[in-house]
Amino acid sequence: MLRKPAVAGMFYPDDPDELVKTVEGCFLHSFGPGKIPDIKSFEGNDYPVNVMVPHAGFQYSGTIAAHSYCELAKNGFPEVFIIIGPNHTGLGSEVSVFNKGEWITPLGNIQVDDEFADTLISFSDFASADFTAHIKEHSIEVQLPFLQYFSNDFKVVPVVLGSQTLSTANDLATAIFKAGEKLGKSYCVIASSDLSHFNTQERANKVDGFVLEDIEDMDEFKLLEEIIQYNITMCGYGPVMTTIILSKMCGKNTSEILAYKTSGDISGDLSSVVGYASGIFK
């Protein structure tokens, strides 16, 4: 199965040269890391970090996403990136795993790790092989050019969550952990999520602050509780809960929020904003 780009030319440039310049601009921007890191080599099967990244158009959230990708480059790349995003389209199954084929971007093709994907599915009560959820979904696609800027020498396991319950997060985290142990492959989980949507800047800063504190505390229970209590419209809390749970299984017991901004910080319109953050679990 070849997965063609759904949002090239909209969320990011569809011209390869322009896309490379845009990614570089995200790293060099004052809201970004301010530098382009050199990618190091990684050896072994215990990759040291997982990350959280936003998934809006590069002009809005790319500078924030660049902070997490800076950390990945500094650690070197593992064999596999498991990229978990929310389901914005409503298509597909509860946990949709794109389990074979390639993903096409303007910077080339990326191979899916079918062995890891199928092993993950075998250990899960919820995950299934499903392409439908991925065809129009942008939350995973927009991560790929950041990775490809540094290297094409990696594989991916794309996972879209139609169900974002704590049970689903626990199940998926356990399945990933067991698959990693069985296969002995190095892997990194990338949790794709924006924060609150369409609040004023003041309210966004307040409710996003609750979420970010829970993430730094590695507390998936309180994260879900406050999302419900305060009606926080964070689209990818399921991927983030999964990553918190898995990180703790792997002995990565601390997290750090690397950067936070809203769309209003970029556009100047503070009346209706979306929150974006990068974080690292280590």
Backbone as CSV, one residue per row, in Angstrom:
resi,resn,N_x,N_y,N_z,CA_x,CA_y,CA_z,C_x,C_y,C_z
1,MET,0.846,-1.197,0.000,0.000,0.000,0.000,0.879,1.244,0.000
2,LEU,0.663,2.121,-0.959,1.361,3.406,-1.011,0.432,4.483,-0.475
3,ARG,0.854,5.145,0.569,0.049,6.217,1.141,0.550,7.540,0.573
4,LYS,-0.290,8.187,-0.223,0.082,9.439,-0.872,-0.172,10.619,0.064
5,PRO,0.556,11.724,-0.122,0.358,12.888,0.750,-1.069,13.423,0.661
6,ALA,-1.627,13.765,1.804,-2.974,14.333,1.856,-2.955,15.841,2.032
7,VAL,-1.888,16.375,2.657,-1.886,17.806,2.987,-0.648,18.536,2.471
8,ALA,0.133,17.900,1.581,1.243,18.609,0.942,0.680,19.747,0.100
9,GLY,1.310,20.900,0.175,0.805,22.073,-0.521,-0.192,22.865,0.292
10,MET,-0.587,22.322,1.444,-1.504,23.025,2.351,-0.865,23.222,3.725
11,PHE,-0.517,22.123,4.368,0.109,22.208,5.689,1.608,22.457,5.585
12,TYR,2.185,22.088,4.470,3.620,22.284,4.226,3.833,22.303,2.716
13,PRO,4.954,22.867,2.234,5.173,22.979,0.787,5.272,21.617,0.108
14,ASP,4.762,21.540,-1.119,4.871,20.288,-1.864,6.104,20.249,-2.760
15,ASP,6.833,21.360,-2.841,8.096,21.387,-3.577,9.228,20.983,-2.628
16,PRO,10.055,19.999,-3.004,11.084,19.507,-2.081,12.049,20.582,-1.595
17,ASP,12.534,21.426,-2.506,13.492,22.457,-2.104,12.854,23.468,-1.161
18,GLU,11.631,23.854,-1.466,10.928,24.797,-0.599,10.622,24.166,0.757
19,LEU,10.320,22.874,0.749,10.032,22.180,2.002,11.269,22.131,2.895
20,VAL,12.410,21.847,2.314,13.659,21.830,3.091,13.924,23.197,3.713
21,LYS,13.733,24.261,2.929,13.936,25.615,3.455,12.946,25.934,4.571
22,THR,11.713,25.457,4.417,10.699,25.696,5.446,11.059,24.988,6.746
23,VAL,11.501,23.740,6.651,11.911,23.002,7.847,13.093,23.700,8.515
24,GLU,14.061,24.127,7.722,15.204,24.851,8.285,14.752,26.130,8.980
25,GLY,13.786,26.813,8.371,13.257,28.029,8.970,12.589,27.772,10.306
26,CYS,11.959,26.614,10.442,11.334,26.255,11.724,12.387,26.094,12.817
27,PHE,13.513,25.492,12.475,14.582,25.330,13.460,15.225,26.665,13.828
28,LEU,15.378,27.545,12.862,16.122,28.786,13.076,15.266,29.917,13.626
29,HIS,13.960,29.788,13.579,13.044,30.836,14.040,13.232,31.108,15.534
30,SER,12.885,32.317,15.948,13.023,32.675,17.365,12.119,31.838,18.267
31,PHE,11.008,31.315,17.725,10.152,30.416,18.501,10.668,28.979,18.482
32,GLY,11.603,28.684,17.585,12.173,27.348,17.476,13.421,27.208,18.323
33,PRO,14.205,26.150,18.095,15.433,25.945,18.877,16.504,26.998,18.601
34,GLY,16.408,27.670,17.444,17.395,28.686,17.105,18.622,28.144,16.415
35,LYS,18.630,26.850,16.132,19.772,26.225,15.472,19.311,24.957,14.770
36,ILE,20.107,24.518,13.806,19.861,23.241,13.139,20.854,22.236,13.704
37,PRO,20.394,21.217,14.406,21.329,20.277,15.034,21.928,19.322,14.009
38,ASP,23.108,18.830,14.316,23.685,17.733,13.550,23.098,16.428,14.074
39,ILE,22.783,15.530,13.174,22.257,14.241,13.624,23.409,13.341,14.033
40,LYS,23.273,12.728,15.189,24.281,11.807,15.682,23.855,10.378,15.375
41,SER,24.736,9.444,15.618,24.394,8.041,15.393,23.942,7.417,16.705
42,PHE,23.029,6.473,16.597,22.556,5.756,17.782,22.789,4.272,17.590
43,GLU,23.309,3.634,18.623,23.513,2.191,18.602,22.842,1.578,19.823
44,GLY,22.383,0.367,19.673,21.704,-0.309,20.775,20.223,-0.438,20.487
45,ASN,19.479,-0.996,21.443,18.040,-1.170,21.227,17.189,-0.461,22.274
46,ASP,17.804,0.313,23.163,17.055,1.052,24.181,17.171,2.545,23.890
47,TYR,16.285,3.026,23.023,16.349,4.440,22.645,15.963,5.297,23.848
48,PRO,16.691,6.399,24.105,16.553,7.092,25.401,15.353,8.009,25.561
49,VAL,14.660,8.387,24.493,13.583,9.372,24.645,12.370,9.023,23.781
50,ASN,11.211,9.514,24.196,10.012,9.628,23.375,9.624,11.100,23.358
51,VAL,8.787,11.507,22.405,8.465,12.928,22.295,6.980,13.162,22.024
52,MET,6.565,14.392,22.303,5.234,14.899,21.945,5.427,16.079,21.010
53,VAL,4.639,16.129,19.942,4.753,17.198,18.954,3.367,17.656,18.501
54,PRO,3.250,18.907,18.066,1.981,19.376,17.482,1.868,18.975,16.018
55,HIS,0.708,19.244,15.397,0.517,18.778,14.018,-0.281,19.748,13.148
56,ALA,-0.156,21.032,13.401,-0.825,22.010,12.538,0.049,22.307,11.319
57,GLY,-0.393,23.255,10.494,0.436,23.697,9.388,1.773,24.203,9.894
58,PHE,2.810,24.000,9.099,4.155,24.354,9.550,4.268,25.824,9.935
59,GLN,3.485,26.697,9.274,3.575,28.122,9.580,3.076,28.427,10.981
60,TYR,2.270,27.537,11.543,1.728,27.750,12.885,2.484,26.966,13.958
61,SER,2.699,25.677,13.725,3.270,24.853,14.799,4.641,24.272,14.487
62,GLY,5.155,24.528,13.301,6.437,23.934,12.918,7.589,24.340,13.808
63,THR,7.590,25.600,14.250,8.685,26.062,15.110,8.665,25.345,16.452
64,ILE,7.476,25.038,16.944,7.356,24.330,18.216,7.741,22.863,18.037
65,ALA,7.269,22.240,16.970,7.636,20.845,16.689,9.144,20.685,16.564
66,ALA,9.814,21.696,16.026,11.258,21.617,15.796,12.039,21.357,17.079
67,HIS,11.514,21.782,18.212,12.209,21.537,19.483,12.346,20.044,19.761
68,SER,11.282,19.290,19.529,11.347,17.841,19.750,12.265,17.172,18.738
69,TYR,12.200,17.621,17.485,13.047,17.006,16.464,14.513,17.349,16.657
70,CYS,14.778,18.472,17.276,16.150,18.807,17.653,16.683,17.771,18.648
71,GLU,15.855,17.396,19.614,16.260,16.393,20.599,16.469,15.025,19.954
72,LEU,15.604,14.662,19.014,15.768,13.374,18.338,17.064,13.337,17.540
73,ALA,17.364,14.424,16.840,18.599,14.470,16.058,19.820,14.345,16.967
74,LYS,19.775,15.000,18.112,20.914,14.968,19.037,21.131,13.577,19.629
75,ASN,20.063,12.790,19.705,20.189,11.424,20.217,20.479,10.406,19.126
76,GLY,20.368,10.815,17.854,20.459,9.869,16.759,19.120,9.187,16.549
77,PHE,18.956,8.563,15.408,17.671,7.945,15.085,17.659,6.460,15.445
78,PRO,16.535,5.974,15.980,16.365,4.536,16.192,16.012,3.849,14.875
79,GLU,15.774,2.554,14.944,15.365,1.821,13.746,13.940,2.175,13.326
80,VAL,13.080,2.416,14.311,11.652,2.581,14.041,11.096,3.773,14.809
81,PHE,10.285,4.577,14.125,9.482,5.601,14.787,8.028,5.137,14.787
82,ILE,7.453,5.008,15.966,6.032,4.692,16.092,5.316,6.018,16.288
83,ILE,4.595,6.454,15.284,3.958,7.771,15.311,2.469,7.578,15.562
84,ILE,2.003,8.114,16.685,0.615,7.923,17.103,-0.119,9.253,17.018
85,GLY,-1.199,9.277,16.259,-1.989,10.492,16.106,-3.458,10.242,16.378
86,PRO,-4.220,11.293,16.610,-5.667,11.162,16.768,-6.351,11.018,15.415
87,ASN,-7.584,10.603,15.449,-8.368,10.417,14.227,-9.269,11.631,14.023
88,HIS,-8.921,12.482,13.056,-9.716,13.678,12.781,-10.862,13.421,11.805
89,THR,-10.827,12.289,11.105,-11.798,12.050,10.033,-12.970,11.176,10.468
90,GLY,-12.791,10.400,11.523,-13.831,9.469,11.949,-13.849,8.173,11.166
91,LEU,-12.918,8.009,10.250,-12.840,6.792,9.443,-11.996,5.735,10.152
92,GLY,-12.243,4.477,9.817,-11.388,3.411,10.312,-11.798,2.848,11.652
93,SER,-10.876,2.084,12.239,-11.156,1.319,13.449,-10.729,2.073,14.706
94,GLU,-10.905,1.417,15.862,-10.556,2.037,17.145,-9.078,2.407,17.206
95,VAL,-8.242,1.468,16.825,-6.789,1.685,16.779,-6.319,1.185,15.423
96,SER,-6.081,2.107,14.515,-5.790,1.776,13.116,-4.286,1.788,12.874
97,VAL,-3.734,0.628,12.581,-2.301,0.494,12.331,-2.074,0.326,10.834
98,PHE,-1.291,1.220,10.258,-0.892,1.109,8.849,0.270,0.122,8.827
99,ASN,-0.004,-1.127,8.482,0.934,-2.201,8.800,1.830,-2.655,7.654
100,LYS,1.694,-2.079,6.481,2.617,-2.461,5.410,2.578,-1.423,4.299
101,GLY,3.682,-1.337,3.563,3.749,-0.410,2.440,4.711,0.733,2.687
102,GLU,4.437,1.863,2.038,5.299,3.039,2.135,4.454,4.298,2.219
103,TRP,5.018,5.316,2.852,4.416,6.648,2.880,5.237,7.563,1.986
104,ILE,4.556,8.272,1.122,5.209,9.164,0.170,5.136,10.598,0.690
105,THR,6.256,11.303,0.638,6.280,12.743,0.900,7.107,13.396,-0.199
106,PRO,7.117,14.724,-0.280,7.965,15.383,-1.275,9.454,15.077,-1.107
107,LEU,9.850,14.577,0.063,11.258,14.282,0.323,11.600,12.812,0.131
108,GLY,10.661,12.030,-0.399,10.940,10.624,-0.676,9.957,9.689,-0.009
109,ASN,10.232,8.405,-0.127,9.356,7.372,0.431,9.917,6.833,1.741
110,ILE,9.017,6.521,2.665,9.397,5.945,3.952,8.719,4.592,4.090
111,GLN,9.493,3.587,4.424,8.965,2.231,4.521,8.333,1.990,5.889
112,VAL,7.192,1.336,5.877,6.547,0.899,7.111,7.240,-0.374,7.602
113,ASP,7.476,-0.455,8.907,8.045,-1.670,9.493,6.907,-2.667,9.730
114,ASP,6.687,-3.514,8.734,5.553,-4.438,8.817,5.724,-5.457,9.938
115,GLU,6.954,-5.837,10.216,7.196,-6.802,11.294,6.795,-6.217,12.647
116,PHE,7.218,-4.980,12.914,6.869,-4.347,14.183,5.360,-4.103,14.248
117,ALA,4.793,-3.632,13.134,3.358,-3.333,13.107,2.523,-4.579,13.377
118,ASP,2.849,-5.666,12.704,2.063,-6.890,12.875,2.254,-7.492,14.267
119,THR,3.458,-7.369,14.807,3.706,-7.874,16.161,2.932,-7.058,17.180
120,LEU,2.928,-5.747,17.006,2.132,-4.866,17.870,0.658,-5.286,17.850
121,ILE,0.130,-5.468,16.658,-1.285,-5.854,16.517,-1.563,-7.173,17.242
122,SER,-0.626,-8.101,17.149,-0.837,-9.425,17.757,-0.924,-9.360,19.276
123,PHE,-0.309,-8.344,19.880,-0.324,-8.204,21.338,-1.464,-7.312,21.839
124,SER,-2.224,-6.726,20.940,-3.248,-5.750,21.327,-4.658,-6.319,21.226
125,ASP,-5.519,-5.879,22.138,-6.935,-6.241,22.070,-7.738,-5.267,21.209
126,PHE,-7.146,-4.113,20.872,-7.871,-3.075,20.143,-7.315,-2.801,18.744
127,ALA,-6.018,-2.969,18.556,-5.377,-2.566,17.302,-5.699,-3.532,16.169
128,SER,-5.853,-2.968,14.980,-6.078,-3.786,13.790,-5.392,-3.137,12.599
129,ALA,-5.084,-3.951,11.605,-4.537,-3.427,10.357,-5.639,-2.670,9.633
130,ASP,-5.390,-1.391,9.367,-6.436,-0.565,8.763,-5.792,0.614,8.050
131,PHE,-6.092,0.768,6.767,-5.552,1.886,5.995,-6.514,3.066,5.928
132,THR,-7.800,2.798,6.107,-8.827,3.811,5.865,-8.624,5.062,6.707
133,ALA,-8.291,4.869,7.971,-8.145,6.008,8.881,-6.975,6.907,8.501
134,HIS,-6.040,6.381,7.719,-4.807,7.107,7.427,-4.866,7.923,6.135
135,ILE,-5.815,7.630,5.274,-5.787,8.199,3.925,-5.829,9.722,3.934
136,LYS,-6.682,10.312,4.762,-6.834,11.769,4.813,-6.306,12.382,6.113
137,GLU,-5.790,11.563,7.004,-5.352,12.037,8.321,-4.007,12.772,8.225
138,HIS,-3.932,13.957,8.817,-2.728,14.782,8.690,-1.773,14.683,9.873
139,SER,-2.235,14.159,11.017,-1.454,14.275,12.250,-0.149,13.490,12.219
140,ILE,-0.085,12.447,11.412,1.149,11.681,11.249,1.959,12.206,10.070
141,GLU,1.285,12.502,8.983,1.972,12.952,7.762,2.880,14.149,8.008
142,VAL,2.423,15.117,8.797,3.203,16.347,8.954,4.467,16.143,9.784
143,GLN,4.610,14.995,10.416,5.844,14.722,11.171,6.978,14.239,10.263
144,LEU,6.622,13.638,9.150,7.620,12.937,8.342,8.686,13.852,7.738
145,PRO,8.338,15.035,7.195,9.395,15.883,6.635,10.445,16.313,7.653
146,PHE,10.057,16.471,8.918,11.047,16.813,9.941,12.055,15.688,10.120
147,LEU,11.580,14.452,10.117,12.483,13.311,10.216,13.334,13.178,8.960
148,GLN,12.697,13.313,7.797,13.411,13.139,6.533,14.431,14.234,6.276
149,TYR,14.269,15.373,6.907,15.273,16.431,6.758,16.651,15.916,7.180
150,PHE,16.671,15.050,8.184,17.935,14.541,8.707,18.348,13.230,8.064
151,SER,17.387,12.372,7.739,17.719,11.042,7.231,16.473,10.365,6.686
152,ASN,16.670,9.460,5.739,15.592,8.571,5.303,15.844,7.140,5.763
153,ASP,16.855,6.974,6.621,17.264,5.645,7.064,16.528,5.260,8.348
154,PHE,15.244,5.088,8.232,14.417,4.647,9.352,13.115,4.087,8.789
155,LYS,12.389,3.376,9.629,11.064,2.888,9.273,10.039,3.479,10.233
156,VAL,8.768,3.367,9.861,7.710,3.915,10.702,6.620,2.874,10.953
157,VAL,5.923,3.069,12.055,4.667,2.366,12.319,3.629,3.439,12.623
158,PRO,2.796,3.807,11.655,1.774,4.830,11.878,0.539,4.236,12.562
159,VAL,0.096,4.899,13.633,-1.062,4.433,14.401,-2.018,5.602,14.617
160,VAL,-3.276,5.423,14.228,-4.304,6.450,14.432,-5.317,5.938,15.454
161,LEU,-5.597,6.776,16.453,-6.511,6.393,17.524,-7.902,6.968,17.298
162,GLY,-8.851,6.095,17.008,-10.247,6.502,16.975,-10.849,6.472,18.361
163,SER,-10.267,5.651,19.232,-10.671,5.560,20.638,-9.545,6.113,21.496
164,GLN,-9.873,7.072,22.379,-8.845,7.686,23.218,-9.165,7.482,24.705
165,THR,-9.551,6.270,25.032,-9.820,5.940,26.426,-8.530,5.523,27.122
166,LEU,-8.584,5.488,28.442,-7.434,5.029,29.212,-7.163,3.551,28.950
167,SER,-8.223,2.783,28.742,-8.059,1.358,28.425,-7.314,1.167,27.113
168,THR,-7.685,1.962,26.117,-7.009,1.882,24.823,-5.550,2.273,24.953
169,ALA,-5.283,3.342,25.689,-3.908,3.810,25.870,-3.060,2.758,26.575
170,ASN,-3.604,2.152,27.619,-2.879,1.094,28.329,-2.612,-0.101,27.429
171,ASP,-3.612,-0.488,26.669,-3.475,-1.634,25.768,-2.411,-1.380,24.705
172,LEU,-2.461,-0.203,24.090,-1.507,0.100,23.024,-0.094,0.223,23.573
173,ALA,0.051,0.883,24.718,1.377,1.013,25.327,1.963,-0.363,25.632
174,THR,1.148,-1.247,26.176,1.613,-2.597,26.501,1.990,-3.370,25.246
175,ALA,1.193,-3.215,24.193,1.478,-3.918,22.935,2.785,-3.438,22.314
176,ILE,3.011,-2.130,22.347,4.269,-1.590,21.817,5.446,-2.115,22.634
177,PHE,5.303,-2.078,23.953,6.373,-2.548,24.839,6.709,-4.014,24.559
178,LYS,5.689,-4.860,24.459,5.913,-6.288,24.219,6.517,-6.536,22.838
179,ALA,6.057,-5.772,21.840,6.615,-5.925,20.492,8.085,-5.532,20.472
180,GLY,8.413,-4.435,21.146,9.803,-4.005,21.214,10.684,-5.031,21.893
181,GLU,10.177,-5.613,22.983,10.946,-6.644,23.692,11.141,-7.880,22.824
182,LYS,10.096,-8.301,22.148,10.177,-9.519,21.333,11.135,-9.352,20.161
183,LEU,11.076,-8.190,19.503,11.857,-7.986,18.282,13.259,-7.461,18.555
184,GLY,13.466,-6.844,19.707,14.782,-6.305,20.033,15.189,-5.126,19.186
185,LYS,14.209,-4.400,18.663,14.505,-3.243,17.818,14.466,-1.958,18.639
186,SER,15.305,-1.011,18.254,15.239,0.309,18.879,14.081,1.085,18.269
187,TYR,13.329,1.782,19.138,12.178,2.532,18.641,11.951,3.772,19.487
188,CYS,11.298,4.731,18.886,10.897,5.967,19.556,9.431,6.209,19.250
189,VAL,8.677,6.588,20.277,7.274,6.936,20.074,7.146,8.447,19.928
190,ILE,6.443,8.864,18.893,6.122,10.271,18.663,4.621,10.430,18.854
191,ALA,4.231,11.156,19.899,2.814,11.429,20.163,2.440,12.744,19.499
192,SER,1.500,12.682,18.580,1.098,13.854,17.799,-0.189,14.435,18.370
193,SER,-0.104,15.666,18.881,-1.298,16.299,19.445,-1.153,17.809,19.482
194,ASP,-2.216,18.510,19.110,-2.338,19.920,19.455,-3.009,20.003,20.822
195,LEU,-3.024,21.191,21.393,-3.638,21.376,22.707,-5.040,21.953,22.530
196,SER,-5.452,22.897,23.352,-6.829,23.399,23.291,-7.088,24.144,21.988
197,HIS,-8.345,24.116,21.556,-8.747,24.713,20.286,-9.772,25.824,20.489
198,PHE,-9.542,26.934,19.797,-10.540,27.997,19.589,-10.997,28.664,20.886
199,ASN,-10.057,28.830,21.809,-10.272,29.651,22.995,-9.631,31.014,22.786
200,THR,-9.920,31.944,23.673,-9.131,33.172,23.711,-7.717,32.814,24.161
201,GLN,-6.781,33.699,23.877,-5.401,33.458,24.296,-5.319,33.242,25.813
202,GLU,-6.052,34.033,26.559,-5.997,33.939,28.019,-6.478,32.575,28.510
203,ARG,-7.613,32.131,27.980,-8.128,30.829,28.427,-7.235,29.693,27.930
204,ALA,-6.734,29.798,26.708,-5.845,28.756,26.189,-4.625,28.599,27.086
205,ASN,-4.011,29.706,27.452,-2.837,29.633,28.324,-3.181,28.960,29.650
206,LYS,-4.382,29.231,30.163,-4.798,28.658,31.446,-5.019,27.153,31.343
207,VAL,-5.876,26.726,30.415,-6.211,25.294,30.359,-5.058,24.466,29.793
208,ASP,-4.310,25.027,28.856,-3.129,24.319,28.369,-2.116,24.141,29.490
209,GLY,-2.069,25.115,30.388,-1.183,25.003,31.538,-1.521,23.802,32.408
210,PHE,-2.827,23.528,32.590,-3.234,22.331,33.342,-2.695,21.070,32.667
211,VAL,-2.903,20.997,31.354,-2.483,19.824,30.586,-0.968,19.638,30.656
212,LEU,-0.236,20.703,30.448,1.223,20.597,30.407,1.793,20.222,31.769
213,GLU,1.162,20.693,32.835,1.608,20.299,34.176,1.388,18.804,34.399
214,ASP,0.252,18.288,33.951,-0.026,16.856,34.087,0.961,16.024,33.282
215,ILE,1.308,16.500,32.097,2.274,15.779,31.263,3.646,15.781,31.927
216,GLU,4.061,16.928,32.457,5.353,16.983,33.148,5.359,16.085,34.383
217,ASP,4.194,15.932,35.013,4.083,15.047,36.175,3.942,13.579,35.771
218,MET,3.879,13.301,34.475,3.716,11.937,33.951,2.455,11.291,34.527
219,ASP,1.390,12.058,34.618,0.157,11.603,35.267,-0.965,11.498,34.238
220,GLU,-1.093,10.329,33.638,-2.109,10.129,32.605,-3.522,10.190,33.182
221,PHE,-3.662,9.818,34.451,-4.985,9.829,35.082,-5.498,11.259,35.267
222,LYS,-4.648,12.118,35.813,-5.052,13.504,36.026,-5.227,14.233,34.700
223,LEU,-4.405,13.883,33.715,-4.539,14.483,32.387,-5.943,14.241,31.844
224,LEU,-6.383,13.005,31.870,-7.717,12.685,31.364,-8.798,13.329,32.230
225,GLU,-8.603,13.316,33.530,-9.580,13.900,34.456,-9.781,15.385,34.173
226,GLU,-8.683,16.121,33.967,-8.804,17.566,33.763,-9.312,17.906,32.364
227,ILE,-8.989,17.075,31.382,-9.550,17.268,30.045,-11.073,17.197,30.105
228,ILE,-11.584,16.237,30.867,-13.038,16.101,31.021,-13.603,17.226,31.887
229,GLN,-12.954,17.497,33.014,-13.462,18.480,33.977,-13.560,19.878,33.383
230,TYR,-12.529,20.277,32.634,-12.476,21.638,32.100,-12.842,21.715,30.618
231,ASN,-13.311,20.588,30.067,-13.705,20.530,28.659,-12.585,21.061,27.761
232,ILE,-11.396,20.520,27.967,-10.220,20.958,27.210,-10.193,20.219,25.872
233,THR,-10.185,20.973,24.797,-10.307,20.394,23.454,-8.944,20.023,22.876
234,MET,-8.218,19.218,23.622,-6.930,18.678,23.171,-7.217,17.472,22.291
235,CYS,-6.789,17.511,21.037,-7.240,16.484,20.087,-6.519,15.154,20.235
236,GLY,-5.285,15.152,20.762,-4.506,13.921,20.802,-4.105,13.488,22.193
237,TYR,-5.026,13.608,23.135,-4.679,13.196,24.500,-4.446,11.692,24.588
238,GLY,-5.103,10.915,23.724,-4.880,9.468,23.697,-3.445,9.103,23.347
239,PRO,-2.896,9.654,22.252,-1.487,9.417,21.961,-0.552,9.839,23.088
240,VAL,-0.869,10.962,23.741,-0.007,11.429,24.829,-0.115,10.500,26.034
241,MET,-1.328,10.082,26.394,-1.478,9.128,27.502,-0.727,7.834,27.200
242,THR,-0.843,7.348,25.977,-0.128,6.130,25.581,1.367,6.288,25.776
243,THR,1.881,7.442,25.387,3.321,7.677,25.460,3.788,7.819,26.901
244,ILE,2.989,8.460,27.743,3.329,8.539,29.164,3.396,7.138,29.774
245,ILE,2.373,6.329,29.516,2.312,4.975,30.080,3.488,4.136,29.595
246,LEU,3.740,4.156,28.287,4.835,3.375,27.717,6.183,3.846,28.241
247,SER,6.363,5.154,28.323,7.640,5.688,28.800,7.941,5.168,30.198
248,LYS,6.936,5.154,31.064,7.149,4.649,32.429,7.446,3.154,32.426
249,MET,6.823,2.406,31.528,7.139,0.980,31.402,8.613,0.767,31.056
250,CYS,9.151,1.700,30.277,10.530,1.583,29.793,11.540,2.261,30.719
251,GLY,11.085,2.759,31.863,11.995,3.415,32.798,12.269,4.866,32.500
252,LYS,11.497,5.446,31.589,11.619,6.875,31.289,10.592,7.602,32.159
253,ASN,11.010,8.030,33.318,10.075,8.489,34.346,9.983,9.997,34.490
254,THR,10.653,10.739,33.639,10.580,12.197,33.706,10.208,12.760,32.345
255,SER,9.598,13.926,32.365,9.292,14.611,31.109,9.568,16.093,31.262
256,GLU,9.731,16.742,30.136,10.017,18.175,30.112,9.267,18.803,28.946
257,ILE,8.570,19.893,29.210,7.956,20.655,28.131,9.026,21.563,27.541
258,LEU,9.308,21.378,26.278,10.401,22.094,25.618,9.975,23.456,25.099
259,ALA,8.717,23.580,24.684,8.243,24.846,24.107,6.729,24.858,24.089
260,TYR,6.155,26.061,24.203,4.704,26.229,24.108,4.392,27.588,23.491
261,LYS,3.515,27.591,22.521,2.983,28.821,21.926,1.558,28.535,21.464
262,THR,0.865,29.573,21.054,-0.440,29.398,20.420,-0.388,29.961,19.009
263,SER,-1.420,29.642,18.241,-1.524,30.215,16.890,-1.598,31.729,16.958
264,GLY,-2.138,32.254,18.068,-2.213,33.702,18.236,-0.859,34.356,18.370
265,ASP,0.107,33.640,18.934,1.467,34.174,19.022,2.077,34.344,17.635
266,ILE,1.617,33.538,16.687,2.108,33.623,15.310,1.320,34.650,14.506
267,SER,-0.001,34.567,14.573,-0.857,35.388,13.702,-1.173,36.757,14.276
268,GLY,-1.105,36.871,15.587,-1.497,38.123,16.238,-2.964,38.184,16.609
269,ASP,-3.755,37.220,16.142,-5.181,37.165,16.479,-5.344,36.351,17.759
270,LEU,-5.639,37.031,18.862,-5.719,36.370,20.163,-7.142,36.000,20.556
271,SER,-8.093,36.199,19.641,-9.500,35.960,19.979,-9.891,34.491,19.894
272,SER,-9.210,33.719,19.054,-9.524,32.299,18.876,-8.245,31.578,18.465
273,VAL,-7.652,30.850,19.402,-6.316,30.306,19.177,-6.295,28.795,19.403
274,VAL,-5.225,28.171,18.906,-4.945,26.757,19.154,-3.590,26.674,19.848
275,GLY,-3.491,25.814,20.854,-2.242,25.672,21.592,-1.353,24.586,21.013
276,TYR,-0.036,24.832,21.060,0.949,23.881,20.540,2.076,23.720,21.554
277,ALA,2.524,22.487,21.749,3.644,22.247,22.658,4.504,21.104,22.150
278,SER,5.783,21.164,22.505,6.702,20.051,22.315,7.137,19.562,23.686
279,GLY,7.271,18.257,23.821,7.724,17.693,25.083,8.573,16.466,24.856
280,ILE,9.368,16.138,25.861,10.251,14.982,25.774,10.078,14.123,27.018
281,PHE,10.096,12.814,26.823,9.986,11.843,27.912,11.299,11.075,27.961
282,LYS,11.928,11.055,29.122,13.275,10.479,29.177,13.554,9.805,30.520
